[in-house]
């Protein structure tokens, strides 16, 4: 199991993107609003959440992959 360290802005962004995706999916499957409004808001939140997750994940995984190399260089 690998331990990962996040700084506060990364943690907040990660939580916000997960929340947007979850809320978007929730709107798509709920039946509380009009169908057209629910679909447009749900797909928008889902799309923004997914699109903003990609660069964040790339940043986090690059940082994670670079840490073992930095530790090896210091030895």
Backbone as a chain_set.jsonl record, in Angstrom:
{"seq": "XXXXXXXXXXXXXXXXXXXXXXXXXXXXXXXXXXXXXXXXXXXXXXXXXXXXXXXXXXXXXXXXXXXXXXXXXXX", "coords": {"N": [[0.839, -1.181, 0.0], [0.593, 2.158, -0.883], [1.47, 5.281, 0.487], [0.123, 8.471, 0.124], [0.706, 11.923, -0.033], [-1.136, 14.849, 0.204], [-1.457, 18.292, -0.52], [-3.333, 20.995, 0.972], [-4.861, 22.566, -1.007], [-4.957, 20.704, -3.168], [-6.375, 18.609, -1.995], [-8.846, 19.822, -1.475], [-9.648, 20.465, -4.103], [-9.812, 17.883, -5.176], [-11.877, 16.788, -3.614], [-13.955, 18.547, -4.349], [-14.237, 18.043, -7.11], [-15.016, 15.358, -7.056], [-17.412, 15.667, -5.675], [-18.897, 17.233, -7.499], [-19.165, 15.454, -9.634], [-20.597, 13.388, -8.372], [-22.948, 14.763, -7.577], [-23.908, 15.539, -10.059], [-24.453, 13.031, -11.263], [-26.362, 12.168, -9.459], [-28.421, 14.024, -9.953], [-29.053, 13.271, -12.549], [-30.246, 10.762, -12.202], [-32.295, 11.249, -10.446], [-35.715, 12.317, -9.905], [-36.783, 14.83, -9.369], [-36.734, 17.394, -10.47], [-37.76, 19.153, -13.506], [-37.42, 17.195, -16.44], [-35.815, 18.165, -18.642], [-34.38, 20.316, -17.517], [-33.109, 19.028, -15.381], [-31.492, 17.173, -16.76], [-29.8, 18.888, -18.237], [-28.42, 20.351, -16.223], [-27.356, 18.222, -14.718], [-25.693, 16.808, -16.608], [-23.925, 18.878, -17.197], [-22.637, 19.369, -14.697], [-21.517, 16.835, -14.291], [-19.814, 16.666, -16.528], [-18.053, 18.888, -16.13], [-16.937, 18.16, -13.674], [-15.664, 15.724, -14.364], [-13.912, 16.616, -16.379], [-12.276, 18.394, -14.97], [-11.092, 16.679, -13.215], [-9.226, 15.17, -14.617], [-6.752, 16.741, -15.285], [-5.958, 17.213, -12.635], [-5.581, 14.625, -11.595], [-3.481, 13.787, -13.232], [-1.441, 15.538, -12.39], [-1.174, 14.743, -9.695], [-0.429, 12.014, -9.943], [1.943, 12.221, -11.408], [3.528, 13.535, -9.556], [3.592, 11.579, -7.565], [4.94, 9.491, -8.885], [7.405, 10.687, -9.319], [8.547, 11.003, -6.808], [9.82, 8.547, -5.772], [12.052, 8.484, -7.47], [13.39, 10.834, -6.781], [14.071, 10.224, -4.14], [15.811, 8.092, -4.589], [17.876, 9.405, -5.88], [18.933, 10.916, -3.845], [20.169, 9.091, -2.229]], "CA": [[0.0, 0.0, 0.0], [1.372, 3.394, -0.97], [0.947, 6.47, 1.151], [0.22, 9.677, -0.694], [0.487, 13.151, 0.712], [-1.762, 15.907, -0.565], [-1.534, 19.569, 0.165], [-4.73, 21.37, 1.181], [-5.577, 22.883, -2.247], [-5.214, 19.481, -3.929], [-7.419, 17.863, -1.308], [-10.104, 20.535, -1.699], [-10.013, 20.264, -5.507], [-10.2, 16.487, -5.344], [-13.209, 16.655, -3.023], [-14.92, 19.306, -5.142], [-14.515, 17.345, -8.366], [-15.811, 14.169, -6.724], [-18.75, 16.143, -5.331], [-19.579, 17.644, -8.72], [-19.528, 14.242, -10.373], [-21.669, 12.716, -7.625], [-24.171, 15.555, -7.638], [-24.381, 15.449, -11.441], [-25.053, 11.704, -11.448], [-27.582, 12.167, -8.654], [-29.462, 14.749, -10.68], [-29.463, 12.506, -13.731], [-31.1, 9.633, -11.849], [-33.41, 11.709, -9.62], [-36.869, 12.788, -10.668], [-37.35, 15.948, -8.615], [-36.842, 18.564, -11.343], [-38.184, 18.841, -14.865], [-36.436, 16.348, -17.133], [-34.858, 18.942, -19.455], [-33.521, 21.075, -16.598], [-32.305, 18.054, -14.645], [-30.479, 16.62, -17.654], [-28.786, 19.892, -18.588], [-27.593, 20.629, -15.04], [-26.643, 17.0, -14.366], [-24.613, 16.565, -17.561], [-22.937, 19.946, -17.043], [-21.84, 19.084, -13.496], [-20.748, 15.62, -14.545], [-18.751, 17.002, -17.483], [-17.062, 19.763, -15.496], [-16.243, 17.356, -12.668], [-14.768, 14.78, -15.031], [-12.863, 17.361, -17.084], [-11.333, 18.977, -14.018], [-10.4, 15.589, -12.535], [-8.126, 14.664, -15.442], [-5.469, 17.41, -15.004], [-5.61, 17.026, -11.225], [-5.044, 13.27, -11.457], [-2.165, 13.765, -13.882], [-0.522, 16.229, -11.491], [-0.952, 13.925, -8.507], [0.304, 10.8, -10.293], [3.315, 12.597, -11.77], [4.213, 13.818, -8.302], [3.799, 10.305, -6.889], [5.961, 8.739, -9.605], [8.687, 11.386, -9.235], [9.094, 10.918, -5.453], [10.833, 7.493, -5.608], [13.268, 8.845, -8.184], [14.097, 11.834, -5.968], [14.654, 9.536, -2.986], [16.946, 7.305, -5.081], [18.959, 10.337, -6.206], [19.521, 11.415, -2.608], [20.965, 8.031, -1.596]], "C": [[0.88, 1.239, 0.0], [0.681, 4.508, -0.201], [1.148, 7.653, 0.235], [-0.054, 10.879, 0.187], [-0.075, 14.199, -0.235], [-1.611, 17.209, 0.198], [-3.004, 19.985, 0.197], [-5.452, 21.757, -0.123], [-5.882, 21.647, -3.097], [-6.355, 18.687, -3.309], [-8.792, 18.504, -1.533], [-10.567, 20.339, -3.146], [-10.482, 18.841, -5.766], [-11.606, 16.256, -4.783], [-14.279, 17.37, -3.833], [-15.257, 18.595, -6.448], [-15.333, 16.084, -8.122], [-17.244, 14.571, -6.4], [-19.55, 16.555, -6.554], [-20.034, 16.431, -9.527], [-20.691, 13.526, -9.682], [-22.99, 13.451, -7.691], [-24.772, 15.498, -9.046], [-25.06, 14.121, -11.716], [-26.361, 11.609, -10.661], [-28.725, 12.895, -9.339], [-29.961, 13.958, -11.886], [-30.397, 11.349, -13.379], [-32.297, 10.032, -10.98], [-34.564, 12.164, -10.514], [-37.557, 13.941, -9.956], [-37.557, 17.201, -9.469], [-37.412, 18.143, -12.688], [-37.062, 18.111, -15.584], [-35.394, 17.165, -17.89], [-33.882, 19.711, -18.567], [-32.567, 20.143, -15.847], [-31.181, 17.493, -15.513], [-29.398, 17.642, -17.97], [-27.869, 20.198, -17.408], [-26.75, 19.406, -14.686], [-25.48, 16.719, -15.296], [-23.527, 17.622, -17.469], [-22.037, 19.684, -15.843], [-20.966, 17.85, -13.688], [-19.574, 15.909, -15.482], [-17.662, 17.859, -16.874], [-16.257, 18.983, -14.458], [-15.252, 16.393, -13.293], [-13.616, 15.508, -15.712], [-11.84, 17.961, -16.121], [-10.579, 17.898, -13.238], [-9.162, 15.146, -13.302], [-6.821, 15.399, -15.18], [-5.013, 17.247, -13.554], [-4.997, 15.644, -11.006], [-3.662, 13.16, -12.086], [-1.122, 14.406, -12.977], [-0.171, 15.36, -10.288], [-0.116, 12.692, -8.845], [1.723, 11.1, -10.75], [4.137, 12.861, -10.522], [4.542, 12.515, -7.573], [4.913, 9.494, -7.552], [7.338, 9.38, -9.492], [9.331, 11.226, -7.857], [10.08, 9.768, -5.27], [12.142, 7.813, -6.328], [14.083, 9.875, -7.393], [14.759, 11.169, -4.769], [15.869, 8.708, -3.406], [18.143, 8.199, -5.399], [19.674, 10.822, -4.951], [20.393, 10.36, -1.922], [22.374, 7.963, -2.128]], "O": [[1.809, 1.347, 0.8], [-0.541, 4.648, -0.241], [2.214, 7.82, -0.359], [-0.937, 10.851, 1.045], [0.442, 14.408, -1.333], [-1.634, 17.219, 1.429], [-3.83, 19.381, -0.487], [-6.579, 21.307, -0.328], [-6.959, 21.559, -3.686], [-7.205, 18.154, -4.022], [-9.779, 17.804, -1.755], [-11.745, 20.078, -3.389], [-11.448, 18.626, -6.498], [-12.427, 15.596, -5.419], [-15.388, 16.858, -3.987], [-16.419, 18.546, -6.852], [-16.242, 15.773, -8.892], [-18.187, 13.892, -6.805], [-20.743, 16.265, -6.646], [-21.154, 16.397, -10.037], [-21.649, 13.112, -10.334], [-24.041, 12.83, -7.844], [-25.99, 15.417, -9.206], [-26.124, 14.083, -12.334], [-27.344, 11.042, -11.139], [-29.867, 12.436, -9.309], [-31.15, 13.977, -12.202], [-31.257, 10.992, -14.184], [-33.216, 9.234, -10.796], [-34.399, 12.366, -11.717], [-38.785, 14.019, -9.943], [-38.471, 17.982, -9.206], [-37.536, 16.955, -12.985], [-35.885, 18.388, -15.354], [-34.201, 16.88, -17.787], [-32.684, 19.745, -18.847], [-31.379, 20.433, -15.699], [-30.048, 17.355, -15.052], [-28.212, 17.311, -17.973], [-26.655, 20.293, -17.586], [-25.563, 19.536, -14.386], [-24.381, 16.42, -14.828], [-22.346, 17.319, -17.639], [-20.813, 19.765, -15.954], [-19.803, 17.838, -13.285], [-18.461, 15.439, -15.245], [-16.476, 17.594, -17.075], [-15.038, 19.129, -14.374], [-14.126, 16.256, -12.813], [-12.47, 15.067, -15.633], [-10.653, 18.022, -16.443], [-9.53, 18.18, -12.659], [-8.154, 14.786, -12.694], [-5.83, 14.737, -14.871], [-3.816, 17.155, -13.283], [-3.996, 15.516, -10.302], [-2.774, 12.511, -11.532], [-0.028, 13.865, -12.818], [0.995, 15.257, -9.91], [0.812, 12.359, -8.107], [2.625, 10.301, -10.501], [5.299, 12.462, -10.436], [5.635, 12.362, -7.028], [5.733, 8.883, -6.867], [8.347, 8.677, -9.564], [10.554, 11.306, -7.748], [11.121, 9.986, -4.65], [13.218, 7.453, -5.851], [15.311, 9.8, -7.343], [15.888, 11.511, -4.417], [16.848, 8.629, -2.665], [19.291, 7.796, -5.208], [20.871, 11.106, -4.982], [21.262, 10.704, -1.12], [23.159, 7.122, -1.69]]}, "num_chains": 1, "name": "protein.A"}
